[in-house]
Amino acid sequence: MDFLTLAKNRYSCRKMSEKPVEQEKIDAIIEAARLAPTAKNLQPFKIWVMQSEEAVQTIHEITSCTFGAKVFFVVGAKKEEAWVRPSDHANFCHVDASIVATHMMLEIEELGLNPTWVGFFDAPALQEKCPEMKEYDLVAIFPVGYGAEDAAPSPRHTQRKEISDMVSIL
């Protein structure tokens, strides 16, 4: 599938089937993250695969956006390990983590799975329940699975601004 087709077809799936996600697909998603570019290639990110019964329960406790998934990826980055732009001291940890998460999201779709980028979660509560996440700024949670037969994109999915509203040529 070419990239624009992939980008057009991907949507936030809010209803997963019971079909389990194969380990080789989890591995491919992790590899897509590993290959993502980061500022100065510092790779300040970390990914947690939440798939044990206890880990999935933890996700259910910190967000309502679980959509029936049995596998969740949490993406975060450490500010102390990220590149900082010298001119204004902007820390790129969130940029890097978002690039990594985007690579993951598109690989998930390419593999025939369905992702949703969830930002609506209680990050401090997740860090309290998972102390290994405490030093990281948590950027996204991806509930991942096979979309249910009746899963469909939100009616807003195809709404886009006009190019002239988004692009200025100088």
C-alpha positions, 0 to 999 in steps of 0.5 A: 500500500502506498503512503497516501493510501495508508494515511487516508485509510487510517482512522482512530478505531474505537472498537476492537474485536476479540482476535489476539494480536500476534507476537510478530506484529508486536515485534514489527511495531517495536521495530518501526519505533526503533527505526524512527528518527529523533533529534540528533539521533539521541533516541530519548524515548521508551516504549512499554508494551502493556499486555499482561492481565495486570498491565491491562487493568492498570490501563483501564484504571487510568483511561476510559479510552481502551476500546476493547483492546488487549494490548496497549503501547505507552510511549514516553521520552526523557527530557534529560536525554533529548536534544535541546535547541540552543537558540531558545532552549526548546526540548525536543523530547515530545517531538521525538516521542511523537515521531516514534509514536507516529511511526508505530501508528502507521506500522500498526495500520500497515499490519492490518491492525487498528490503532487509536492515539490516546492522549486522554489518560492520567499520566501521574496515576500511570507513573504511580502505578508503574514506577519505571515510567516516572522519569518519562514524559508520557505522550501517548497510549495506543490501544491496539487490536483488530477492528471489530466488524462494525468499527467505523471512523468518526464522522469527523475523520474526513473533515480537513482544512483547505490547503490554503488555510494550512500552507503559506508559500513565502 
